[in-house]
Amino acid sequence: MLSPADLAALGLTLKLAAVTTAILLVIATPAAWWLARTRSRWQAMVSAVVAMPLVLPPTVLGFYLLLLMGPNGPVGRLTESLGLGLLPFTFAGLVVASVVYSLPFVVQPLHTAFSAVSERQLEAAATLRASPLDTFFSVVLPLARPGYLTAGVLGFAHTVGEFGVVLMIGGNIPGVTRVASVQIYDHVEALEYGEAHGLAAWLVGFSFLALLLLYGLQRRRGPA
């Protein structure tokens, strides 16, 4: 049985994952399209930067984000000059950190989906006098729909499971930045293993269902 504090942490986690996934799908689309189509010499470097959260320890990424968004960092000075205040230890700061941390989990499926769109399909649309924007929305997006599904599920599920980055940027403020993973940590620190098990089991079940949905749909529609 989950306590009110557990339910609040779960609600905040789902809100964070939903907002992060929505932002990621918007900003990852042009990035993935560029990576899939460009022949620029910068492609490898940009790909490496996007993929870095896959290999960086979350605490390292969180530490540098904390410096960037702190009072002496360029992002912190910018947000203060805009009257937004500092982002660390706020929900907005959690969203920014989550977008960075989950970026490769959304960009890479979209990159794969966009790479599967052939030049012949784009040329066929061009012969019908479709503009590049029309071609993207009427041809590319429908073809890349499985990739968007994969990207959405992975981005959402990965954000739900964040801990290191969340703790570094958000801390542990009830109702503001205390998400489910931090709530489990609190239970374990207090030797409340039964409560920790109840919340952890919910996350295990959610992760399994997300992957089951993903693989089930991929089986029906083919790989992204």
TIDOVO-400564 format. One record per residue: x, y, z of N, C-alpha, C, O in turn. Coordinates in steps of 0.001 Angstrom, whole numbers. Example, Ala and Ser with C-alpha at 12.3 -4.5 7.8 and 13.67 -1.06 7.14 Angstrom:
TIDOVO-400564
<<13190 -5690 7800> <12300 -4500 7800> <13200 -3300 7800> <14236 -3319 8465>>;
<<12850 -2250 7080> <13670 -1060 7140> <12900 30 7870> <13409 1138 8039>>;
This chain:
TIDOVO-400564
<<848 -1194 0> <0 0 0> <891 1254 0> <1759 1409 859>>;
<<666 2123 -955> <1497 3315 -1051> <970 4413 -130> <-238 4618 -7>>;
<<1899 5109 507> <1535 6212 1393> <1219 7453 562> <1520 7485 -632>>;
<<609 8488 1181> <385 9737 442> <1676 10343 -113> <1675 10918 -1201>>;
<<2783 10216 638> <4065 10734 150> <4535 9955 -1075> <5086 10532 -2013>>;
<<4311 8621 -1061> <4689 7810 -2220> <3856 8207 -3441> <4385 8348 -4544>>;
<<2566 8384 -3235> <1690 8755 -4345> <2056 10130 -4902> <2002 10355 -6111>>;
<<2430 11051 -3999> <2844 12383 -4464> <4114 12282 -5299> <4244 12941 -6330>>;
<<5052 11448 -4843> <6300 11256 -5596> <6019 10618 -6958> <6616 11000 -7964>>;
<<5110 9650 -6982> <4752 9016 -8257> <4088 10016 -9205> <4391 10056 -10397>>;
<<3188 10815 -8658> <2528 11817 -9494> <3518 12804 -10087> <3432 13160 -11263>>;
<<4466 13246 -9254> <5484 14181 -9750> <6367 13507 -10793> <6767 14136 -11773>>;
<<6670 12236 -10584> <7488 11497 -11551> <6800 11419 -12904> <7422 11669 -13937>>;
<<5506 11070 -12899> <4767 10961 -14162> <4643 12319 -14848> <4718 12408 -16074>>;
<<4454 13381 -14054> <4388 14728 -14626> <5724 15102 -15273> <5761 15638 -16380>>;
<<6814 14813 -14566> <8143 15114 -15099> <8392 14335 -16387> <8897 14888 -17364>>;
<<8037 13050 -16386> <8278 12222 -17573> <7437 12696 -18755> <7912 12705 -19890>>;
<<6185 13091 -18492> <5307 13540 -19584> <5827 14843 -20196> <5903 14974 -21418>>;
<<6184 15807 -19336> <6683 17100 -19846> <8000 16901 -20598> <8196 17453 -21681>>;
<<8893 16114 -20016> <10198 15868 -20641> <10035 15195 -21999> <10687 15587 -22967>>;
<<9164 14178 -22079> <8980 13459 -23341> <8392 14371 -24413> <8800 14311 -25573>>;
<<7439 15211 -24031> <6844 16135 -25008> <7894 17097 -25556> <7951 17336 -26762>>;
<<8723 17646 -24672> <9781 18567 -25121> <10789 17833 -26003> <11224 18345 -27035>>;
<<11149 16631 -25577> <12147 15876 -26329> <11676 15545 -27738> <12454 15632 -28688>>;
<<10405 15164 -27884> <9906 14825 -29224> <9953 16032 -30157> <10135 15888 -31366>>;
<<9787 17229 -29580> <9837 18446 -30400> <11273 18788 -30801> <11557 19030 -31974>>;
<<12167 18807 -29826> <13535 19251 -30141> <14368 18151 -30786> <15333 18440 -31494>>;
<<14005 16888 -30549> <14786 15789 -31135> <14464 15586 -32601> <15282 15040 -33340>>;
<<13279 16018 -33042> <12894 15801 -34439> <13850 16494 -35414> <14396 15821 -36288>>;
<<14080 17815 -35305> <15040 18432 -36249> <16454 17907 -36067> <17196 17771 -37040>>;
<<16834 17610 -34828> <18190 17102 -34596> <18381 15742 -35265> <19391 15505 -35929>>;
<<17409 14855 -35088> <17520 13514 -35677> <17451 13581 -37200> <18149 12838 -37891>>;
<<16601 14481 -37724> <16503 14619 -39186> <17821 15106 -39768> <18277 14602 -40795>>;
<<18434 16088 -39109> <19728 16598 -39579> <20795 15502 -39526> <21570 15338 -40467>>;
<<20827 14760 -38431> <21827 13700 -38294> <21627 12606 -39336> <22595 11999 -39794>>;
<<20374 12351 -39711> <20087 11283 -40673> <20397 11702 -42109> <20659 10846 -42955>>;
<<20370 13002 -42396> <20488 13450 -43784> <21773 14197 -44092> <22161 14291 -45257>>;
<<22443 14732 -43080> <23600 15575 -43362> <24825 14757 -43749> <24976 13600 -43356>>;
<<25692 15389 -44529> <27004 14817 -44826> <28098 15722 -44260> <29259 15649 -44664>>;
<<27703 16566 -43327> <28644 17500 -42727> <29725 16755 -41945> <29495 15675 -41401>>;
<<30889 17356 -41908> <31983 16757 -41129> <31715 16843 -39633> <32386 16192 -38832>>;
<<30713 17667 -39260> <30384 17813 -37848> <29399 16747 -37371> <29061 16692 -36189>>;
<<28941 15902 -38295> <27919 14912 -37929> <28402 13982 -36813> <27667 13704 -35865>>;
<<29639 13508 -36935> <30166 12571 -35933> <30276 13248 -34572> <29960 12650 -33543>>;
<<30728 14504 -34576> <30886 15197 -33292> <29526 15454 -32637> <29364 15256 -31433>>;
<<28549 15896 -33441> <27219 16144 -32878> <26600 14836 -32359> <25971 14822 -31300>>;
<<26780 13743 -33107> <26266 12445 -32660> <26897 12047 -31325> <26216 11529 -30440>>;
<<28198 12293 -31187> <28883 11934 -29942> <28365 12761 -28771> <28175 12239 -27673>>;
<<28136 14053 -29008> <27635 14920 -27931> <26235 14471 -27494> <25940 14409 -26301>>;
<<25374 14158 -28478> <24011 13722 -28154> <24026 12419 -27364> <23218 12225 -26456>>;
<<24953 11524 -27715> <24987 10196 -27079> <25742 10173 -25757> <25718 9155 -25065>>;
<<26405 11253 -25387> <27237 11226 -24175> <26496 10827 -22893> <27077 10140 -22052>>;
<<25203 11243 -22711> <24512 10793 -21492> <24391 9280 -21368> <24119 8771 -20281>>;
<<24594 8540 -22490> <24531 7085 -22416> <25721 6511 -21660> <25612 5449 -21046>>;
<<26852 7203 -21697> <28068 6645 -21102> <28543 7433 -19876> <29324 6917 -19076>>;
<<28081 8669 -19726> <28517 9463 -18568> <27824 8989 -17295> <26625 8712 -17330>>;
<<28529 8887 -16183> <27843 8629 -14913> <26831 9741 -14640> <27162 10914 -14815>>;
<<25620 9412 -14220> <24602 10447 -14004> <25047 11547 -13048> <24673 12707 -13218>>;
<<25844 11188 -12045> <26289 12219 -11100> <27237 13211 -11764> <27253 14392 -11416>>;
<<28036 12724 -12731> <28943 13631 -13450> <28128 14607 -14291> <28368 15815 -14280>>;
<<27159 14057 -15021> <26299 14927 -15831> <25540 15910 -14942> <25442 17096 -15258>>;
<<25009 15415 -13839> <24275 16294 -12921> <25157 17365 -12327> <24715 18500 -12144>>;
<<26406 17026 -12020> <27331 17997 -11439> <27590 19164 -12405> <27553 20331 -12014>>;
<<27851 18824 -13664> <28141 19898 -14621> <26884 20712 -14951> <26961 21922 -15166>>;
<<25724 20038 -14990> <24483 20799 -15183> <24251 21748 -14012> <23765 22865 -14186>>;
<<24611 21278 -12806> <24451 22129 -11618> <25339 23364 -11718> <24931 24469 -11358>>;
<<26562 23160 -12213> <27455 24310 -12383> <26920 25265 -13450> <26939 26482 -13269>>;
<<26438 24697 -14573> <25934 25543 -15663> <24719 26355 -15237> <24568 27513 -15628>>;
<<23846 25737 -14426> <22601 26399 -14041> <22723 27148 -12720> <21769 27786 -12276>>;
<<23907 27073 -12081> <24115 27760 -10813> <24320 29250 -11001> <24322 29732 -12133>>;
<<24496 29999 -9903> <24600 31463 -9992> <25808 31946 -10772> <25796 33062 -11292>>;
<<26867 31121 -10867> <28066 31520 -11602> <28154 30892 -12981> <29110 31142 -13715>>;
<<27169 30082 -13343> <27185 29442 -14651> <26497 30290 -15696> <25679 31144 -15355>>;
<<26815 30069 -16989> <26215 30889 -18052> <24690 30739 -18114> <23981 31719 -18341>>;
<<24192 29530 -17915> <22738 29339 -17944> <22084 30017 -16742> <21013 30612 -16866>>;
<<22724 29925 -15593> <22193 30566 -14391> <22152 32071 -14515> <21178 32711 -14118>>;
<<23225 32640 -15073> <23232 34103 -15258> <22165 34532 -16257> <21541 35583 -16112>>;
<<21965 33672 -17300> <20946 34005 -18305> <19543 33970 -17700> <18750 34888 -17909>>;
<<19239 32908 -16947> <17886 32798 -16373> <17641 33898 -15338> <16522 34391 -15199>>;
<<18702 34279 -14613> <18527 35379 -13639> <18317 36707 -14349> <17518 37534 -13911>>;
<<19045 36910 -15461> <18877 38168 -16200> <17494 38263 -16829> <16980 39359 -17048>>;
<<16885 37097 -17122> <15541 37087 -17694> <14448 37135 -16620> <13255 37129 -16924>>;
<<14885 37184 -15365> <13920 37252 -14270> <13309 35909 -13909> <12285 35857 -13228>>;
<<13932 34811 -14362> <13393 33481 -14090> <13979 32858 -12829> <13512 31815 -12372>>;
<<15000 33497 -12269> <15651 32913 -11104> <16545 31754 -11502> <16774 31505 -12686>>;
<<17046 31051 -10502> <17928 29908 -10751> <17112 28630 -10885> <16091 28458 -10219>>;
<<17574 27741 -11751> <16820 26516 -12032> <17090 25364 -11059> <16183 24566 -10823>>;
<<18298 25239 -10480> <18509 24112 -9562> <17509 24105 -8411> <17124 25148 -7882>>;
<<17099 22880 -8043> <16159 22651 -6939> <14759 23201 -7236> <14011 23580 -6335>>;
<<14437 23228 -8533> <13085 23572 -8967> <12605 22500 -9945> <13408 21731 -10473>>;
<<11290 22453 -10184> <10759 21491 -11153> <11261 21817 -12560> <11557 20911 -13339>>;
<<11357 23108 -12886> <11875 23496 -14206> <13302 22998 -14396> <13667 22547 -15482>>;
<<14107 23080 -13343> <15474 22576 -13423> <15497 21074 -13660> <16330 20569 -14412>>;
<<14568 20356 -13010> <14466 18908 -13235> <14137 18612 -14692> <14685 17682 -15284>>;
<<13244 19403 -15265> <12855 19181 -16664> <14063 19385 -17585> <14313 18571 -18474>>;
<<14808 20471 -17372> <15984 20736 -18207> <16981 19582 -18093> <17483 19090 -19104>>;
<<17263 19155 -16867> <18223 18065 -16670> <17717 16764 -17292> <18495 16006 -17871>>;
<<16422 16511 -17172> <15860 15277 -17721> <15902 15282 -19247> <16132 14248 -19874>>;
<<15680 16449 -19834> <15753 16551 -21299> <17167 16200 -21772> <17340 15454 -22736>>;
<<18165 16740 -21089> <19553 16447 -21477> <19859 14965 -21266> <20453 14318 -22129>>;
<<19450 14435 -20117> <19794 13056 -19759> <19099 12036 -20664> <19683 11002 -20990>>;
<<17872 12314 -21066> <17113 11354 -21881> <17208 11638 -23375> <16593 10935 -24177>>;
<<17968 12658 -23756> <18028 13048 -25170> <18400 11889 -26104> <17712 11693 -27105>>;
<<19452 11115 -25824> <19805 10055 -26778> <18740 8973 -26907> <18660 8311 -27942>>;
<<17923 8782 -25879> <16894 7742 -25938> <15744 8135 -26869> <14926 7292 -27236>>;
<<15682 9400 -27247> <14665 9853 -28192> <15287 10120 -29565> <14699 9787 -30594>>;
<<16476 10721 -29574> <17102 11057 -30856> <17456 9791 -31647> <17230 9738 -32855>>;
<<17995 8796 -30991> <18484 7628 -31733> <17374 6841 -32427> <17565 6465 -33584>>;
<<16212 6562 -31793> <15142 5903 -32548> <14631 6744 -33718> <14303 6207 -34776>>;
<<14564 8071 -33524> <14120 8927 -34619> <15162 8953 -35738> <14812 8954 -36918>>;
<<16427 8972 -35366> <17503 8924 -36354> <17388 7668 -37206> <17518 7724 -38429>>;
<<17148 6548 -36563> <16997 5276 -37284> <15785 5316 -38212> <15852 4860 -39354>>;
<<14675 5868 -37710> <13454 5939 -38528> <13646 6861 -39730> <13230 6528 -40840>>;
<<14269 8011 -39514> <14493 8951 -40622> <15486 8383 -41640> <15350 8624 -42839>>;
<<16470 7639 -41173> <17459 7058 -42086> <16823 6033 -43013> <17323 5783 -44109>>;
<<15704 5433 -42565> <15031 4411 -43379> <14189 5022 -44502> <13743 4306 -45399>>;
<<13969 6333 -44459> <13214 7008 -45526> <14160 7199 -46716> <15201 7844 -46593>>;
<<13791 6638 -47856> <14702 6654 -49005> <14635 7985 -49750> <13642 8710 -49685>>;
<<15709 8277 -50449> <15747 9477 -51278> <14700 9396 -52384> <14146 10415 -52796>>;
<<14428 8173 -52865> <13438 8011 -53940> <12059 8477 -53478> <11322 9098 -54244>>;
<<11712 8180 -52229> <10412 8620 -51696> <10350 10143 -51607> <9317 10749 -51893>>;
<<11463 10749 -51209> <11490 12210 -51119> <11444 12843 -52508> <10802 13874 -52703>>;
<<12126 12223 -53472> <12123 12742 -54837> <10736 12611 -55467> <10304 13477 -56227>>;
<<10045 11514 -55140> <8691 11321 -55673> <7766 12427 -55179> <6936 12937 -55931>>;
<<7917 12794 -53902> <7099 13889 -53364> <7465 15209 -54027> <6601 16047 -54285>>;
<<8760 15387 -54300> <9205 16637 -54938> <8656 16758 -56357> <8327 17859 -56800>>;
<<8554 15631 -57078> <8009 15683 -58442> <6541 16079 -58455> <6028 16555 -59468>>;
<<5868 15881 -57325> <4469 16301 -57198> <4371 17732 -56676> <3300 18197 -56285>>;
<<5512 18418 -56680> <5610 19823 -56279> <5310 20046 -54801> <4851 21115 -54397>>;
<<5572 19041 -54025> <5425 19204 -52566> <6638 19968 -52036> <7774 19670 -52405>>;
<<6400 20927 -51190> <7512 21661 -50587> <8222 20749 -49589> <7661 19735 -49174>>;
<<9461 21100 -49195> <10157 20274 -48203> <9344 20097 -46917> <9344 19026 -46310>>;
<<8647 21177 -46511> <7846 21072 -45282> <6655 20124 -45488> <6341 19303 -44626>>;
<<5994 20257 -46663> <4885 19349 -46968> <5363 17902 -47022> <4703 16993 -46518>>;
<<6519 17711 -47641> <7074 16359 -47747> <7352 15773 -46370> <7100 14595 -46116>>;
<<7876 16617 -45490> <8203 16112 -44159> <6938 15670 -43406> <6907 14606 -42788>>;
<<5894 16515 -43473> <4697 16202 -42694> <3818 15138 -43361> <3147 14368 -42673>>;
<<3822 15092 -44716> <2919 14160 -45398> <3578 12833 -45761> <2890 11837 -45984>>;
<<4903 12817 -45821> <5597 11582 -46214> <6480 11049 -45084> <6367 9889 -44686>>;
<<7360 11916 -44576> <8358 11446 -43615> <7716 11055 -42283> <7974 9970 -41763>>;
<<6885 11934 -41736> <6306 11647 -40418> <5470 10364 -40406> <5625 9565 -39482>>;
<<4584 10128 -41398> <3856 8837 -41374> <4781 7631 -41447> <4553 6624 -40776>>;
<<5839 7735 -42274> <6766 6605 -42377> <7548 6392 -41078> <7920 5267 -40746>>;
<<7794 7489 -40347> <8600 7406 -39121> <7754 7176 -37871> <8270 7247 -36755>>;
<<6461 6903 -38046> <5585 6759 -36874> <6073 5692 -35884> <6054 5949 -34680>>;
<<6509 4510 -36334> <7028 3532 -35355> <8231 4070 -34577> <8391 3770 -33393>>;
<<9072 4861 -35239> <10220 5441 -34545> <9787 6416 -33473> <10400 6490 -32407>>;
<<8722 7173 -33754> <8208 8107 -32737> <7640 7343 -31544> <7791 7763 -30396>>;
<<6984 6215 -31827> <6439 5418 -30733> <7564 4889 -29842> <7495 4961 -28615>>;
<<8598 4359 -30490> <9746 3855 -29726> <10402 4972 -28933> <10716 4801 -27755>>;
<<10608 6109 -29573> <11257 7244 -28904> <10427 7722 -27717> <10976 8018 -26656>>;
<<9109 7800 -27889> <8254 8265 -26798> <8282 7325 -25608> <8389 7765 -24464>>;
<<8186 6026 -25878> <8179 5049 -24778> <9524 5053 -24052> <9575 5071 -22822>>;
<<10614 5036 -24828> <11940 5005 -24192> <12228 6288 -23422> <12762 6240 -22314>>;
<<11874 7442 -24008> <12120 8705 -23315> <11331 8799 -22024> <11854 9236 -20999>>;
<<10065 8386 -22073> <9220 8443 -20880> <9744 7480 -19809> <9919 7862 -18651>>;
<<9993 6227 -20210> <10424 5221 -19230> <11779 5578 -18631> <11997 5380 -17435>>;
<<12683 6097 -19444> <14000 6447 -18922> <13921 7598 -17940> <14638 7612 -16939>>;
<<13055 8564 -18217> <12895 9691 -17290> <12297 9235 -15967> <12674 9734 -14907>>;
<<11365 8288 -16027> <10760 7783 -14787> <11822 7187 -13860> <11718 7306 -12639>>;
<<12842 6548 -14437> <13834 5853 -13624> <15030 6680 -13212> <15949 6142 -12596>>;
<<15061 7973 -13526> <16219 8804 -13189> <16446 8874 -11680> <15499 8881 -10893>>;
<<17720 8927 -11296> <18023 9121 -9876> <19195 10098 -9691> <19051 11141 -9054>>;
<<20353 9743 -10259> <21551 10549 -10007> <21417 11991 -10458> <21709 12912 -9696>>;
<<20980 12191 -11687> <20833 13556 -12204> <19762 14306 -11431> <19922 15482 -11104>>;
<<18665 13610 -11144> <17555 14230 -10418> <18005 14693 -9033> <17665 15793 -8599>>;
<<18772 13848 -8343> <19214 14201 -6995> <20190 15370 -7026> <20166 16221 -6136>>;
<<21049 15419 -8043> <22026 16499 -8119> <21358 17841 -8429> <21714 18866 -7847>>;
<<20394 17830 -9342> <19765 19085 -9779> <18570 19463 -8909> <18368 20634 -8588>>;
<<17785 18461 -8532> <16544 18764 -7830> <16616 18645 -6320> <15818 19249 -5605>>;
<<17585 17857 -5830> <17613 17618 -4394> <16453 16736 -3976> <16097 15787 -4676>>;
<<15869 17051 -2839> <14847 16169 -2268> <13788 17022 -1575> <13637 16966 -354>>;
<<13063 17803 -2354> <12050 18714 -1804> <10668 18107 -2031> <10243 17965 -3177>>;
<<9958 17744 -955> <8637 17109 -1126> <7693 17981 -1943> <7559 19180 -1697>>;
<<7040 17350 -2923> <6057 18062 -3735> <6647 18933 -4822> <5914 19443 -5669>>;
<<7955 19111 -4815> <8612 19983 -5807> <9594 19183 -6660> <9529 19212 -7889>>;
<<10495 18476 -6002> <11522 17730 -6755> <11685 16289 -6268> <12522 15560 -6801>>;
<<10915 15866 -5280> <11074 14493 -4772> <10287 13535 -5659> <9072 13390 -5517>>;
<<11004 12880 -6579> <10365 11927 -7479> <10460 10523 -6874> <11009 10351 -5786>>;
<<9929 9531 -7574> <9803 8183 -7018> <11162 7580 -6665> <11307 6961 -5612>>;
<<12156 7755 -7534> <13466 7149 -7251> <14075 7732 -5978> <14708 7010 -5207>>;
<<13890 9024 -5756> <14413 9661 -4535> <13616 9197 -3321> <14177 9014 -2241>>;
<<12307 9007 -3494> <11474 8528 -2398> <11904 7114 -1973> <11913 6801 -783>>;
<<12255 6270 -2937> <12763 4926 -2602> <14062 5042 -1818> <14272 4315 -847>>;
<<14921 5942 -2230> <16200 6157 -1518> <15946 6589 -73> <16619 6135 853>>;
<<14973 7465 96> <14629 7904 1455> <14151 6740 2308> <14542 6609 3469>>;
<<13295 5883 1723> <12796 4723 2471> <13944 3797 2885> <13975 3304 4013>>;
<<14872 3569 1979> <15992 2673 2289> <16870 3283 3372> <17308 2578 4282>>;
<<17136 4593 3285> <17946 5250 4316> <17302 5141 5688> <17994 5054 6703>>;
<<15950 5146 5714> <15229 5046 6987> <14956 3597 7369> <14227 3326 8323>>;
<<15550 2660 6613> <15360 1211 6850> <13894 801 6711> <13454 -161 7341>>;
<<13149 1523 5898> <11736 1187 5637> <11664 328 4367> <11173 762 3326>>;
<<12166 -892 4489> <12300 -1735 3305> <10937 -2132 2723> <10803 -2276 1508>>;
<<9951 -2305 3563> <8623 -2653 3056> <8054 -1550 2176> <7514 -1821 1104>>;
<<8176 -314 2626> <7695 824 1841> <8518 984 553> <7977 1271 -516>>;
<<9846 789 684> <10702 882 -505> <10324 -193 -1518> <10297 56 -2723>>;
<<10033 -1390 -1014> <9649 -2483 -1916> <8347 -2157 -2647> <8225 -2430 -3842>>;
<<7385 -1584 -1952> <6104 -1271 -2579> <6254 -298 -3729> <5645 -475 -4784>>;
<<7071 738 -3527> <7267 1731 -4584> <8159 1185 -5696> <7914 1424 -6879>>;
<<9198 447 -5299> <10099 -117 -6314> <9357 -1122 -7181> <9591 -1187 -8388>>;
<<8465 -1907 -6583> <7702 -2888 -7359> <6819 -2195 -8389> <6618 -2712 -9488>>;
<<6292 -1023 -8034> <5484 -272 -9002> <6337 119 -10202> <5888 13 -11343>>;
<<7573 574 -9948> <8443 974 -11053> <8873 -229 -11893> <8994 -130 -13114>>;
<<9102 -1364 -11231> <9447 -2575 -11992> <8288 -2956 -12911> <8490 -3266 -14085>>;
<<7070 -2928 -12363> <5897 -3259 -13171> <5708 -2293 -14318> <5389 -2702 -15435>>;
<<5907 -993 -14048> <5764 6 -15106> <6795 -218 -16207> <6464 -159 -17391>>;
<<8042 -474 -15819> <9093 -684 -16814> <8786 -1899 -17683> <8976 -1866 -18899>>;
<<8308 -2976 -17047> <7974 -4183 -17804> <6840 -3913 -18788> <6908 -4330 -19944>>;
<<5805 -3221 -18337> <4670 -2946 -19224> <5070 -2032 -20379> <4597 -2204 -21503>>;
<<5948 -1052 -20102> <6401 -153 -21164> <7160 -921 -22233> <6943 -712 -23426>>;
<<8053 -1812 -21805> <8819 -2591 -22774> <7934 -3603 -23487> <8119 -3864 -24676>>;
<<6969 -4176 -22764> <6035 -5116 -23396> <5226 -4411 -24480> <5018 -4960 -25561>>;
<<4770 -3193 -24188> <4039 -2412 -25182> <4922 -2110 -26386> <4496 -2233 -27535>>;
<<6165 -1712 -26101> <7082 -1349 -27184> <7355 -2538 -28099> <7227 -2428 -29318>>;
<<7728 -3670 -27516> <8075 -4832 -28339> <6839 -5426 -29009> <6924 -5957 -30116>>;
<<5693 -5338 -28339> <4470 -5845 -28943> <4088 -5065 -30183> <3707 -5647 -31199>>;
<<4190 -3733 -30099> <3857 -2903 -31257> <4895 -3045 -32360> <4552 -3023 -33542>>;
<<6166 -3190 -31981> <7204 -3394 -32995> <6984 -4714 -33718> <7234 -4814 -34919>>;
<<6522 -5714 -33004> <6264 -7012 -33625> <5149 -6904 -34657> <5187 -7563 -35696>>;
<<4148 -6060 -34359> <3027 -5906 -35294> <3384 -5045 -36492> <2930 -5290 -37609>>;
<<4220 -4012 -36239> <4505 -3044 -37309> <5869 -3211 -37931> <6160 -2582 -38948>>;
<<6717 -4043 -37347> <8079 -4172 -37840> <8970 -3226 -37095> <8489 -2254 -36512>>;
<<10313 -3492 -37096> <11242 -2655 -36343> <11280 -1243 -36877> <11077 -991 -38064>>;
<<11567 -266 -35898> <11667 1148 -36283> <12904 1387 -37103> <13160 2517 -37520>>;
